[in-house]
Amino acid sequence: MNGSADKPGPKIQIWSQNYEPEPQGIAPIVRTVAKGLADLGDEVKVVTSHPHYPEPAWGTRIRPYREKRDGIDVLRLPIWAGRNSGMERIRQEISSTAAAGLAAPFLPPSDVVVAVSPSLPGLSAAMFYSRMRRIPWILWLQDIVTDGAVTTGELSDSHPALKAARAFETRAYASAAHVLVISGAFRSRLLEQGVPEEKITLVYNPMTREPSDTPFAARKLSAPPRVLAMGNVGRTQGLEAIVEAFQADPALAEIDAEILIAGSGVALESVREKVASPRIRMPGVVGAGTLDGLLASSHLGLVSQKQGLREFNLPSKLMNYMSFGVPVIASVEAESETARIVRESGAGWVTDPARPQDFAEQAGRALADPAALERASAAGMEYARREFDPAAVSRSINEVVLRVTRGG
């Protein structure tokens, strides 16, 4: 515990556009860490938006409101949600930033703000609040937004808006008392941009689901064999090519192997257009209990990214596959952080995203080798318990908070 009768834990405000009950993306990560910090004795409050991701399934609210989740005070602000076009995304970011800026003068005092990016514009409200209250703020970097905009084709390297966004990123890095990054690739990118090494701390995202203790060989696996793809269905994942290669592979067809895509996102319909077999199932976003059942019974967990991507995030599904002991098959660049973790841990296999047929062939070989699946499962669980444990992640973030708030 950080708190005591004579020295209570710090008052932390976490500013994140996404929070529970949103089922995927950043929301479960922020919720897990908020609860972990509270368990350590910190006084945690969350400033977030009305739930809206991956789709606005919770209606709309035009007024701020408060609620408690897991004993944590949550302030929810209105947002004009939309992700289907660049203009809708801009509108969403502007509405969220405006709401946070208007709310800032009325927020209770705190010792530090932990601001989650993305939402790059939303950092300006955190910076304003930090200056107004004369307290430090910590940037928790989940995505490098400008790299993501280039990668998805929303902006070119020469676009004036991108140049302005990169200038603001640099300003945010300088303004923050510390920067938390979720991958070694992020750390290298910030060092290239001149951020001092002592200002950066690498903390992997935690697993957000209760890990499995059941050995792979003792599980009741699906029949026919299943490859699970869960979470966001975005443009950067190249699932269209994965689906086509999977359907075309004769060895996978012979054993009736299936891909189950449990999630939603802006590329959902373009992926659905490629489906030409009942062996590709797309139930959309599923409940927590259903998802746990799918994890426990799947033979492989898929992480995919298009070829040539500038790495701008680290998929959180990787942590949950490994904590559940689901062997990983990753169709990603060989030098990516995802590939490094899979190779280093022994949790599965990495294939070249430029050749989606390699993914299909490797999936077939893995499904035909129960002993290899069992080894990958055990290795992934061991690595996840060491690197992605929620309590350990929360302690690491708390150590940064204490250094920042107590003059370190």
N, C-alpha and C positions, 0 to 999 in steps of 0.2 A: 504494500500500500504506500502511496505517496503522501496521502493526507494523514494528519495526526491532530491531537487536540491543540497543539501549539503551532503547527505548520500545516494547514490544509493543502490539498492538492491544487494545482492551478485551475483557474476558470478558463475553459477552452470553448471557443465558438468554432464549429466546423461549418464552413460555407460550401455547399455543394448543390448544383442544380438538380441532382438526382438523389433520391433516398427511398427507403422502403415505404410503400409496398411494391415499388417497381421491381420486377422479378429478375431482371438481367442487366448486364453492363456494370456501371460504377455503383449503382444504388446498394446492392448487397455488400459490396466491399466497404463502403463508407459506414453502413450500419454495423458491420462486424467490428470495425476499428472503434467506432463511437462507443459501442458496448464494452469493448476491451479497455478503453481509457477510463470509462466510468467504473469498471471493476477494479481498476488500480487506485481509485480514490479521487480521480479528477472530477471537477464539476463541468459536465459536458452539455452544451446546447447546440442544436443543429439549426442552421438557417438554410432553407431549401425551397423548391418550387412545389406547387400542386403536382401530384404524380401525373406523368404524361408519356413515359417511355416504356417500351418501344413504340407504343401508339397511345393516343389519348383515350384510354378506356375507362377513366374515372370521372368523366364529365368535366366541367369547368367551374372555377370559383373566381369571382372578381374582387374579393376582399381577402386580406390576409387572415389567417386563423392559426390557432395553436392546438397542439395535441401532445400526448405522451405516448412514446413507444419504447418498450423495454425500460421504463423508468426515466427515459431521456426526454427533456423538453425539446419539442420540434416546432419551429415557426415556419409556416408554409405561406409562400407569396404567390400571387397570381402570375400566370405565364400564358402567352399566346402561342400555343404549341404548334409545331409543323416541321416536317423533315423531308417532304417529298420533292423539294426543289431548293436551289440555292437561296431564292428570295424568301421562302418560308423559314429556312434556317436562320437567315439574317434577322427576320422579324422576331423569331423566337428568342434569339440572343439579346436583341434590343429590349424586348419586353421584360425579360428576366433581369437584365442589368438595371433597367429603370426602376423596377420594383425593389431591388436590393438597395439601390441608391436612396430611394425615398424612405425605406425602412431604417437605414443606418442610424440616423440621429435619434431614433426612438428605441434602439436596442439597449439591453442592460450592459453594464460594464463587464469587461473580461480582461484576462491577462494576455491573451494571444488569440489570433485568428489563424485557423488552418484552412486555406482556400484551395479548393479542388479545381484543377483544369483538366479537360475542357469545362467549359465556357471561358474562353479567353477574354471577351469583353467584361464578363462578370468580375474578373480580377480587379478592374478599375474601382468597383464599389468596395471591395475588400481593402484596397489601397487607401481609398478615401476614409473608410472607417478607422483604419489603422492610424492615419495621420490625425484624425479628429480626436481619437481617444488617447493618442500618444502611446500606443502599444505596438509590439512587433507583430508581424504576420509571417506565416510559413506557407510557401507554395508547395502543394502536393501534386506533382505532375503525373497525371494518368495518361494523357495524350499530348504529343507535340502538335498543336492544332495547325500550325502553318505547314508542317510537313504533310499532315493529313490532307489539307486542302489541295496541295500539289499532287499527292498520290492518287486521290480520287478524281482528279481532273477538274475540280471546281474552280481552281485558279492556276494560272501559269506563273512560272518563276518571275516573269517580267511584269506581272499585273501590278498596278499601283496599290490596289487594296492589299495584296500580299506583302509588298514592301512596307506599307504602313503597319500591318499586323506584326511583321518581324521586328520592326522598330519598337512596337509596344511590348513584345515578348522580351526584348533586351532590357527595356525599362523595368518590366516586372521582375526579371531576375535580379536586377540591381537593387530594387526596392525591398524585396523579400529579405527577411533576416536569415532564412535558410530555405533550401530547396530539397524536398524529398523526391527521389526518382525511383521508378519501379523496375528499371532494367539497366544493365551495364551499357547498352547502346545509348540510352538517354544520358547517362553520365558522360560518355564520350562526346556526345553532341553538345552538351552544355560547356564542357571544357574547351571544345573548339570555338565556342562563342565567347570565351573569355570569362566565364563564371569561375571564381576561385574554387580550387579543389576542396578547401576546408568548409566551404559553404554548401556542399552537396553531400547527401547521405543516401545510399542505395538501400531501400527496404522493399522487398518483394511484396506484392499483394497477398493477403491471406486467402486460404481456402474459405469459402463461405457456406459450405454444407458440412454437416456432421460426417467425419470420415468413416469409411467402412473398416471393420475389423475381420471380416470374413475372407479367408484365403480364396484366391481365384478358383482353385480346383474344387472348392466346396460350394460354389455359387450355383444357383439355378439360372443358367444362362438361356438366352432366348433361342428358340428354334423356329425358323431358320436363323443362322448367325446374323448379328446386327452390328453395323457401324453407326455410332451415335454422333450427330452433329447438333450441338445445342448452343443457345444464345443468339446473339445478333446475326441477322442475315444481311450483310452489307455488301457494298459494291467492291470492296477490296479483297473479298475472300475467294473469288473465283469459283464459287460453288457450281456455276453452270457447267464449266469444263469438267469438274469432278463428277457431277451427275452423269454427264454424257459418257465419260470414260468407264465409270462403274457399270452402266447399263450395257456397254459394248463388250465388256470382258467376258469371254466364254467360261473361264474357270469359276468366276463369281456367279454366273448364271446357272451353272451346273449344280452348285450347292444352294441355289436360291437365296443367296446372301442379299441383305437389304441395307439401305441407308435410311435412317429416321432423322428428319430435320425438325428438332423441337425448339422453335424460336420464331422470331419475326424480325422484320426490318425492311429497309427501302428496296432491297433487291429480291424480295420474296417472290414477286410475280415473274420476274425474269428467270428465276430458278425454276419456278413451276412450269414455265413454258418449255423447258428442256425435258420434263418428265415424260417418258414414253413407256414406262413399265410400272406394274404394281409393286415392284421391289424398291421403289422410292416412295417413302411415306412422309407427308408434311402435315402433322397435326397442329402446327402453330405453337403458340406459347402454352405450356402445360403447367399445372399446379405443382407446388413443391413436393407433395407426396408422390405424384406421378413421376416427376423428374428423378427423385431418389430411386424409385423402382426401375426406371430406365437405366440409370447409372449402374445399379447393382446387377443388371441382367445383360448388359451390352458387352460384346467381345472386344470392340475397339472404340476409341474416342477420336474424332477427327478435328484437327486444327488445320485450316487452310488459309493461304494468302496468295494473291496474284503474284506472278513473277515480276521481278524488277522493282518491287516496292521499296520506297524509302521507309525504313521501319519507324513508325510513329506511335505504336502501342504494343502492349504485351497481352494477348488474349487471356482473360481471367478464367475461361473455361479450362485452360491447361492445368491450373492449380486444382480445380475440382475433379478433373479426370484422375489426376495423380493421387489425390487424397482418397479417392474412392477405389483406387487400384484398378482403374480402367486403362489397359494398355493404349498408348497414344500412337496414332499415325498422323504425321505432320507433313503436309505438302507446302513447304515454306523454303525460302532462300537458305542456303547452307550456312551462311554467316549470320543469320538472324539470332536474336536472343532465344526465341522459341526452339530453334534447332539446337542451340548450345545446351539448353536445359534438358532437352530430350536425350541428347547424346551423353551428356555428363551424368545424368541420373540412371541411364539404362532403361528408361520408362517406355521405350518403343522405337519407332522407325521414322526416319526423315527421307522424304522423296523430293525430287526437283519439280517445282510448280510449272516449269516450262514444258514438262512432259507429264500431263495428268494420267496418261496410261501407266506410268511408273507407279503412281499411287494405287491404281487398280490392281496391278500385278503384285505389288507388295502386300496389299490387303489380302489377296488370295493366298499368298504364301504364309502370312501370319495366321490366318484363320485355319489353315491346314496343319498348324504346328502348336498344339495345346501346351507343350512344355515351354516354348518360347513366349507364349502369352502369359503363362504363369510367372516366368522370370521377370518379364516386363512389369507385370502387375505388382509384384513384391518390391521391385526396385523403385517404382514410382511412389508407392505408399511410404517407404522408408525416407525417400528424399523429401516428400511433402511434409512429413511430420517434423523434419529437421528445419526446412526452409520456409514453409508456408503456414506454420502453426499460428492461429489468431492471437494467442496470448503473447507469443514471442514478437510478432509484428507490432502489436500494440505497445509492448515494452520498448521496442526500438524507437517508435515514433514518440513515445513519452519522454525518452531520454533527450531527444532533440528539443522537445517542448521545454523541458527543465533547463537545458543549457541556454535556450533563448530567453526564457522568462526570468532566470536567476543570474543573468550576467555572464554566462559562459561564452 
